[in-house]
Amino acid sequence: MSMREGEPEPSRAVAKLQALVRIPTVSDRDPAKVDVQAFDDFVTELAVQFPVLHDTLELTRVDSHGLLFHWSGASAERPVVLMAHLDVVPVEGTWQHPAFGGDVVDGNIWGRGTLDDKGSLVGICEAVETLLERGFTPAQDVWLSFGCNEEVSGTSAVLAVEELARRGVRPWFVLDEGGAVASEAFPGVTAPIGVIGLTEKGVTSLELRVEGRGGHASTPSPMGPTARIARAIVRLDRAPMAPRTPSPTIELFRRMAPHGPLPLRPVFANAARLKPLLTRALLAAGPETSAMTRTTFAVTTLSGSPALNVIAATARAGVNIRIMVGDTVADVLEHVRTVVADDQVEVDIVERNEPSPVSPMDEAFELLEATIGEVFPDAVAAPYVMMAATDSRFFTEICERVYRFAPFRMTKAQRQAIHSYDEHLGVDAFVDGVRWYQRLIERIPA
């Protein structure tokens, strides 16, 4: 990798990421289980690693450890918000290298948060630090919004939005994590795809509950609470909601067409006209592509009797639902009740979020696309529907252009390591990501 004047210095940037990965900022839905000292240490270390940024930008503390920086530009007419989060999920599984070691081995930085989402946080900060050292002033105001409880759907992003709204800030666009420069993204597609999320599925969780008399296991009655819950789960599993292929997915496949398997190129290129055929192909290709076409239901928690010889008085099943663009929470509830078809199964809403609005592919999207083309010339920039949830969904309240893209090359194995074990980010990929953020800020138009 050749260096040009004014670009980030690789070893410096990597050392900063290592230092921050080593701080175990694990979030938890129960505040009593959060290591507050780790979050205090992270905020302190961030200031040590990025002194110019902290000396120059205005900082507003949000929530317990959320950070909102304001970088005054030449104009405040079209401000830009760059997002990341400093919390991580717990460590699970057996790792090749310590999860909070930040070790550099075989050209990769290993550790929880390298991909989700400290890589982006440090990448943004290093790009800003480098530009500040050069005396650069952005064409528009730039805000850095770093949440502290994204992994548990916390309030820091909501409070950041409230603070921006209080100040009258209406961003031109918002950029958060989400997409990537993904290799092995689709079977037979040779080029890496720089996927930019235009929207994300709505995350809704339900609890199915059946109450009964309970009693001794020696005298069971037919269709007790556990049997009814089991039947409800099976019915739900066998009756998915109708598939649909939204416009970002159609455009994704149209752009991939020249790089896809030869027999499928005509289908990809004419995705809009051949939508039913494309939808059937995605449904048949496996769970990952099937999830691109419909609202999904995953039964994630089950509970019944506390003892082997006791009939459950209450049986519960937790269902995590990712709602496709075009469906609504109301549609989901109607579907569940219709399919389960049992008045004794109570349906309680634990969490509800509608799908995010679809952001336009206008000048702001073209800026992201052009920057991808400059830093990753072999990649095909394309829109998509993000399956997971990010803090950026809250920013749709104040901005119509909310995009999700992390500028790092990721293999399929790396993407599978997110929220799993052996999370790691290539050193070269990280430095390219820093360079991408820097070029994006430099490209913001007046």
N, C-alpha and C positions, 0 to 999 in steps of 0.2 A: 504494500500500500504506500503510495507516494504522498508526501505531505506538501501542502501549499501554504504560503504565508497566511497567517491569520486563522488557520484551521486548528481544531483541538489537538492537544498533544496527547498521544495515546496512553503512555504510561501514567500520566497525571490523572486522566479521566478514569482509568481502570482502578487505580489505587483508591480513588474516592468511592467508587462503587463497592469495592471490597470493604472499606471501612464501614459503610452504611449497611451492607448485607450482614455484617457480623453483629449487628444490634437486633435482638429478637423481638421485633415489634408485632407480636401476635395479638390479634384482636379477638374478642369474645363477646357474645350477646349478653353475657352476665358481666357487668362492670367489675364485680368483686374478683373475677378471675383474670383481669387484665393486669399485666406487669407495668404499672404506671411509670416506674423508674426507667424501663427500657424506652418508652416513648419520650420521656424527658431527655434521656441520653441521646436519642436520635435527633431531636430538635437542636440540642447543643452541638452535636457533631456536625450537623448540616451547616451551622454557622461557622464552625471551624474550617470546614472544607470549602466553603464558598464565601469568603470574607467580603469580596467586592460586591457581590450580589446583595448581601445583607447590609452593607454600608450605604448602598446606592438606592435600593428599592424600598418603598414604603411597605411595611409588614403589618397586617392585621391578624391577630390570633382568632381562630374560629373554633368553636366547640372546645374540647379538652386539649387537642394537639393539632388541629387543622391549621393550615398556613395559607394566607391569601396575600400574595405580593403584587404590588402595582409598579409597573415600569412606565414612566411617562414618555410618550412618543412625541413626534412632531405634531400629531393631530390626535384628538380624542373622538373624532367623528365615527370611526369604524373600529372599535377596540376588538382585540383578539384574546381569547382565553385558552391557555394551555394547561391541561390537567394531568394529574397522576395521584397516586395515594401511597402513603408510607406504611400502612399496615399490611400484614401478611397472614396467610392461613397457617394453622398448626402443622407441625412436621409429622408425617406418617411414612411408614415403609422403611426399607433398608436402603441407605444412600451409599453411593460409591465414595463420596467425599462428604465431610461434615456439613450439615444443612446450614449452619450459621458460621462456617469457616471462611467463606469468600475466597477459597483457594483457586489459583489459576493453574490448571492442569491440562495438558494437551491442547492448548490454545483456547480453552473455555474458562469462564468464570463460573464457579459452582456455588449454589446456595439458594435458599428460599428467598424469593423476591427478585431474583435476577431478571426474570421475565415478567413477573406479576407482583409489584409494578415499580420496584426501585430502579430498574434499568431505565425506564422512561423518566422517572423523577430526576435521577442523576444526569441523564442525557439532556433534559431540558435545562437544568441548572448549569451544567458545564457549558452548554451553548451560550447561555446568557452571560456567564462569567467571562468567557472568551471574548464576546462582543463588547462587554463593558470595559475590559482591559484595553481594547482597541479604541475606546471612546465613541463607540457606535450608538446612535440614537435611532430606534425603530420609527418607521413612518407613521404608525398608529400606536396608541396605548396597548401595552401587553400586560395581561394579568396572569399570574401563576396561581392556580388553585390546587392545593395538595390536601386531600382528605386524610382522615386518621382512622376511619372505621368503615371503609367501603366494603370490606369483606363480610361485614355483618349487617349490611344495609342500614348503617348508622345515619346520624343527623348532620355530620359535618358538611356534606355537600349541600344539603337543604339550607343550612345556615349561611353558607357562602353565597348561594343564590339570593337569599334575603338581604345580605349585606350589599351585593352588587345592585340589587333593585333599589335599595335605600339610597344608594349613591346615584341612581339614575343611569346606570351602565346598561346598555343594550348591545351585547356583543354582535359583531359582524359574523364571526363564526367561533365555535368552541371545538377544541380537539382533545380527545381523551384516548385512553388505551382501547384495544379492541381488535382491530385487524393487525396484519403483519405482512411482511414479504414472505409469503408461504410457498415453500417447495413441497412437492408431493401432495398438493392440495386436492387434486382430482385424478383418478386413475387415467393414465395415458397422456396427461397434460405435462409437457416437458418444461415449459417456462415457469419460473416463479411468478406468483400472482400477488401483486400489492393490493390486498383487499381493504377497502375503506368502508366501514359500516355507515350506511345512511340512516339506519334505524336499528332498533333492537327489540327482540321479543319482550312482551310483558311477562313479569314473573308473578305468579299467583300461587298461593298454597292453600289447600283445603284439608280439613280433617273430617273423615267419615267416622261416624260413631254409632254404635248400637248398644242400647242398655237392656239388661235382662235381670232375671232373678238370681242367677248364679247357683251355687250349691255344690254338693259332693259329686265328684267325678264318676262315682259308681252308678248314678241315676241320671244320665244325660237326657235332655229333651231334644227332639228334632229342631233344626234351624235355630239354635242358640246364637248368642252374639257373635262368636267367632265364625260360625258357619255363614251367617249373614254377611259379615264383613268379607269373608273369603269369596262368596258369590258375587258381591258387589265389585271386588277387585277384578275378578275374572271377566265379568260383564264389561267393565270399563276397558280392560286390556283388549278385548275382542271387538270393540266398537270405536275406533279412532274417529276424530272429526274429519270432515271432508278436506282433501288436500287443496292447496292453492299455490300458485307460483307468482309472487309479487314482482313488480317492475324492476327492483334492484337485482333480483335473481336472473330475470330475463336478460338484463344488460350485462351481468357478469358472464353469462354463457356466450352471449354475442361477441364479447371481447376475447373470450378464450378460444373461439372457434378456430383461428389459424394455428393454434398450438395444440389442439385436441387430437384424439385418434382419428385417422382418416375417415373411417366409416361414419363417425358421429359429427364431423365438421358441418355437413349440411343441416343437421338438426340444431346444432349450437348456433350457427349463423342465422337461422330462421326461427329462433326460439320463440319470438312473439307470435308468429303464425302457426307454429307447431307446439304451442303450449301444452295441450293434452298429452302429446307424445313425450315431451320433455319431462313433464310431471311424472308420468308412469315410469320413465327410465330412472328418475331420481328415487322414486319409491322402491324400486327393485334393486338399487345399487348398494343398499345397506343402511344402517341406522343413522350415520352421519349425514348422508345426502337426503335421506328420508325426512330428517328433522328440518331440512331447508324448505319443505313443502307444506308443513302442517303444524298445528298446535299439538304439543306432545304432553303426555301424562306419565309421570314416573312415581310409582308408589315407593316411598323412601323410608317410612317408619311404620312399625307395627307394634301393637301392645295388646295383651289379653290378660289372662290369669297370672297372678304372682307365684302360683305353685302348680306342680304337675297333677296333683290330685284335687284341684279346685276348678270348678267350672267358672269361667269369666262372667262377672256381672256387667262388665263394660269391655267392649273391644273397639280398638281405634286403628285407623290407617291414615297416615299422612301422605298427601298427594302433592307433588311439586309439578306445576304446570307452566309451560313456556308458550305464551299465546302469540300466534302468528299475526302479522300485520293483516288486517282485514277481519279478524275475529275480535271479540270483546270479552270482558269478564262475564257479562250477562249471558253471552252465547255459551260460554264454558259452563256456567252454572246450570243453564237449561239442558245442555247436553248431558252433564253428569246425572242430573235428576231423572232425565228421560231414560238413559241407558241403565242406570242402577234399578229403576222401577221398583222401589221398595220404600214404603212410607216409614218403615222402622229404622231406616238408615238416615240419621241426621247428617246434614252437610253444613259444616261451619267454615267460614272464611277466616283464615289465619293471617294472610297477607294478600293484598290485591294491588296489581299494577297493570295498567293497560299498555299495549305496545306503544313505543315511541312514534311520534310523527316521522314521516319520511322526509329527510332533508333534501334540498334541491341539488341538482348537478349543474350549478351555475359557476360564476367566477371564483367563488371560494373553493369549490371542489376542484376546479381546473388548476388552482394554485397548488393544492396538495398533489394532484396528478403530475403536474410539471416538475415539482420537486422530487417526486419518486423517480421520474424519468431521468433527472440529472444525477442523482446519487445511486440509483439502481437501474442502469440502462437496459439490463436484460429482463427486467420485470414488466409485467403487464398490469397497469393500474386499472382497478375495476371496483364497482360498488358491490355491496352485499348486505344481507340481513344478519345482524349479529345475534347469535343464539343466547349468549349469556347477558347478564345485566351489569351495567357500570354506573358510576356516579353521574355520568353525563346525562342520564335520563332526566335528572332534576333540572338541568339547565335549559330544557326545552320550554320551560316557563318564561324565559326571558330572551330566547334566541331560536330562530327558525333553522339555523344551519349548525347542526351538531353532528360531528363526525367522530369516528372511532378508528384510530390507526396508530399502531406502535411501529416505528421505523426500524425494525430489526428483522434480519433474515432468520427464519425458523423452519427447521425440518419438522416432519410429522412427529418424530420422537420427542422433540423439544416441546411441541404443542401439547402432547400427551402428558408431559411432565408438569404442566401447570396444575397446581392443586394436588399434585401427586409427589413422587419421589424423583430424585436426580434432576431437579430443575437447574438449568445452566444456560448461559448465553455466551456465544463466541466472542472472543476479544475483538476481532476484526469487525464482526457484526455490530458490536456495541459502539465502536468508534465511528463506523458508518452512520449509526443512528444519531450520535451526537452531531455529526456533520449535517445530517438531514434536518435536525431541529434548527441548527444555525442557519442553513440556507433558507429554510422556511421563514424565519424571522427577517432575514435580509430581503426576502422577496415580497414581504407584505407591502401592497401598493399604497401610495399616498391618496 
